[in-house]
């Protein structure tokens, strides 16, 4: 039996601040509670191999492992529901690009895999997209505030 196809959720935003400023806001995990309405508590460092401690707005806690941390370019982590990653995995990614000088495009995405990925997305995909959009809006406000 083949593994289920991955499921994806994506949200993008443009921020009036350079990628270095946006990235600095993104990896300042202790400050997430001040601006992030989706992931309301975060701890750890943006270091490959580090385990983050995240608490979502619904109270759920997750401990993903940082897979990539390239200043001004990308932050990516992988979270697993079970030890072996058979039931549910979420690879969360923030990709930063500079379409114009001083402007950052943030593409936030998550690829869900595992046996529960498709059913979970079927039930709550719209809510996940709204949460991504609210995180992006909060990041925009925070980074533009830092830019002033």
Helices and strands as residue ranges (DSSP letters): E 7-15, H 19-26, G 29-31, H 32-35, E 39-43, E 53-56, E 61-62, E 65-70, E 74-80, E 89-100, E 103-113, H 117-147
